[in-house]
Amino acid sequence: MMRKALSKGIVHIVFIKADGSERQAYATTNEEVLEINKALPSGSGRNNLTNENQVRFYDMTIKKWRSFLMERLTIVYDESY
């Protein structure tokens, strides 16, 4: 469900980082948004996740690729941009 939401647009999420701190992000994997931002993933980076619970996303605020574990996701705001 989370991956589907990310592929449709930009989703405001909050998750707990590995160091225990909280992080907010405006996240997406939507190809149109990524293309506009010149952020399409390169070949080797697309499928190198080792954990099926790990979700990779592009952070619209810092303009970098990041990931989180599903069990660390705390809030998904209803807003979609």
Phi and psi restraints in degrees (value plus and minus 20) as a CYANA .aco file:
   2 MET   PHI     -85.1   -45.1
   2 MET   PSI     -64.6   -24.6
   3 ARG   PHI     -81.8   -41.8
   3 ARG   PSI     -57.5   -17.5
   4 LYS   PHI     -85.6   -45.6
   4 LYS   PSI     -63.8   -23.8
   5 ALA   PHI     -81.7   -41.7
   5 ALA   PSI     -62.7   -22.7
   6 LEU   PHI     -84.0   -44.0
   6 LEU   PSI     -55.9   -15.9
   7 SER   PHI     -93.1   -53.1
   7 SER   PSI     -39.4     0.6
   8 LYS   PHI    -108.0   -68.0
   8 LYS   PSI     -43.5    -3.5
   9 GLY   PHI     158.0   198.0
   9 GLY   PSI    -174.6  -134.6
  10 ILE   PHI    -119.7   -79.7
  10 ILE   PSI     109.5   149.5
  11 VAL   PHI    -141.6  -101.6
  11 VAL   PSI     112.4   152.4
  12 HIS   PHI    -106.2   -66.2
  12 HIS   PSI      97.7   137.7
  13 ILE   PHI    -146.6  -106.6
  13 ILE   PSI     140.3   180.3
  14 VAL   PHI    -152.6  -112.6
  14 VAL   PSI     113.5   153.5
  15 PHE   PHI    -165.0  -125.0
  15 PHE   PSI     145.3   185.3
  16 ILE   PHI    -115.7   -75.7
  16 ILE   PSI     103.4   143.4
  17 LYS   PHI     -93.0   -53.0
  17 LYS   PSI     147.7   187.7
  18 ALA   PHI     -78.8   -38.8
  18 ALA   PSI     -50.0   -10.0
  19 ASP   PHI    -102.9   -62.9
  19 ASP   PSI     -18.8    21.2
  20 GLY   PHI      74.2   114.2
  20 GLY   PSI     -28.3    11.7
  21 SER   PHI    -101.8   -61.8
  21 SER   PSI     136.3   176.3
  22 GLU   PHI    -108.9   -68.9
  22 GLU   PSI     124.1   164.1
  23 ARG   PHI    -156.2  -116.2
  23 ARG   PSI     115.3   155.3
  24 GLN   PHI    -124.7   -84.7
  24 GLN   PSI     128.7   168.7
  25 ALA   PHI    -172.3  -132.3
  25 ALA   PSI     127.7   167.7
  26 TYR   PHI    -119.3   -79.3
  26 TYR   PSI      83.6   123.6
  27 ALA   PHI    -130.4   -90.4
  27 ALA   PSI     129.6   169.6
  28 THR   PHI    -177.3  -137.3
  28 THR   PSI     138.5   178.5
  29 THR   PHI    -151.8  -111.8
  29 THR   PSI      -7.1    32.9
  30 ASN   PHI     -85.1   -45.1
  30 ASN   PSI     101.8   141.8
  31 GLU   PHI     -82.3   -42.3
  31 GLU   PSI     -55.8   -15.8
  32 GLU   PHI     -84.4   -44.4
  32 GLU   PSI     -64.9   -24.9
  33 VAL   PHI     -84.0   -44.0
  33 VAL   PSI     -63.1   -23.1
  34 LEU   PHI     -84.2   -44.2
  34 LEU   PSI     -60.1   -20.1
  35 GLU   PHI     -84.2   -44.2
  35 GLU   PSI     -64.6   -24.6
  36 ILE   PHI     -79.8   -39.8
  36 ILE   PSI     -58.4   -18.4
  37 ASN   PHI    -109.3   -69.3
  37 ASN   PSI     -13.3    26.7
  38 LYS   PHI      31.8    71.8
  38 LYS   PSI      28.9    68.9
  39 ALA   PHI    -146.3  -106.3
  39 ALA   PSI      -1.1    38.9
  40 LEU   PHI     -80.4   -40.4
  40 LEU   PSI     116.5   156.5
  41 PRO   PHI     -86.5   -46.5
  41 PRO   PSI     128.4   168.4
  42 SER   PHI     -99.3   -59.3
  42 SER   PSI     146.6   186.6
  43 GLY   PHI     -71.4   -31.4
  43 GLY   PSI     -72.0   -32.0
  44 SER   PHI     -94.2   -54.2
  44 SER   PSI     -44.1    -4.1
  45 GLY   PHI    -101.4   -61.4
  45 GLY   PSI     -34.6     5.4
  46 ARG   PHI     -86.3   -46.3
  46 ARG   PSI     -65.5   -25.5
  47 ASN   PHI    -143.0  -103.0
  47 ASN   PSI      12.1    52.1
  48 ASN   PHI    -115.8   -75.8
  48 ASN   PSI      -1.3    38.7
  49 LEU   PHI     -97.8   -57.8
  49 LEU   PSI     116.3   156.3
  50 THR   PHI    -116.7   -76.7
  50 THR   PSI     -33.3     6.7
  51 ASN   PHI    -139.4   -99.4
  51 ASN   PSI     105.0   145.0
  52 GLU   PHI     -86.7   -46.7
  52 GLU   PSI     -35.9     4.1
  53 ASN   PHI    -108.1   -68.1
  53 ASN   PSI     -20.4    19.6
  54 GLN   PHI    -108.7   -68.7
  54 GLN   PSI     110.3   150.3
  55 VAL   PHI    -133.8   -93.8
  55 VAL   PSI     102.1   142.1
  56 ARG   PHI    -113.4   -73.4
  56 ARG   PSI     119.6   159.6
  57 PHE   PHI    -170.3  -130.3
  57 PHE   PSI     140.9   180.9
  58 TYR   PHI    -118.2   -78.2
  58 TYR   PSI     105.3   145.3
  59 ASP   PHI    -107.5   -67.5
  59 ASP   PSI      94.5   134.5
  60 MET   PHI     -89.3   -49.3
  60 MET   PSI     -42.4    -2.4
  61 THR   PHI     -99.9   -59.9
  61 THR   PSI     -69.1   -29.1
  62 ILE   PHI    -114.7   -74.7
  62 ILE   PSI     -24.6    15.4
  63 LYS   PHI      38.6    78.6
  63 LYS   PSI      25.4    65.4
  64 LYS   PHI    -162.7  -122.7
  64 LYS   PSI     138.1   178.1
  65 TRP   PHI    -100.8   -60.8
  65 TRP   PSI     117.4   157.4
  66 ARG   PHI    -160.8  -120.8
  66 ARG   PSI     155.7   195.7
  67 SER   PHI    -170.2  -130.2
  67 SER   PSI     142.4   182.4
  68 PHE   PHI    -166.5  -126.5
  68 PHE   PSI     140.2   180.2
  69 LEU   PHI    -110.1   -70.1
  69 LEU   PSI     117.1   157.1
  70 MET   PHI     -74.0   -34.0
  70 MET   PSI     -58.2   -18.2
  71 GLU   PHI     -89.4   -49.4
  71 GLU   PSI     -31.4     8.6
  72 ARG   PHI    -118.4   -78.4
  72 ARG   PSI     -22.3    17.7
  73 LEU   PHI     -94.0   -54.0
  73 LEU   PSI     103.4   143.4
  74 THR   PHI    -128.0   -88.0
  74 THR   PSI     -54.8   -14.8
  75 ILE   PHI    -161.1  -121.1
  75 ILE   PSI     116.8   156.8
  76 VAL   PHI    -144.6  -104.6
  76 VAL   PSI      91.4   131.4
  77 TYR   PHI     -92.2   -52.2
  77 TYR   PSI     128.0   168.0
  78 ASP   PHI     -86.6   -46.6
  78 ASP   PSI     -39.7     0.3
  79 GLU   PHI     -84.8   -44.8
  79 GLU   PSI     118.3   158.3
  80 SER   PHI    -150.7  -110.7
  80 SER   PSI     114.3   154.3
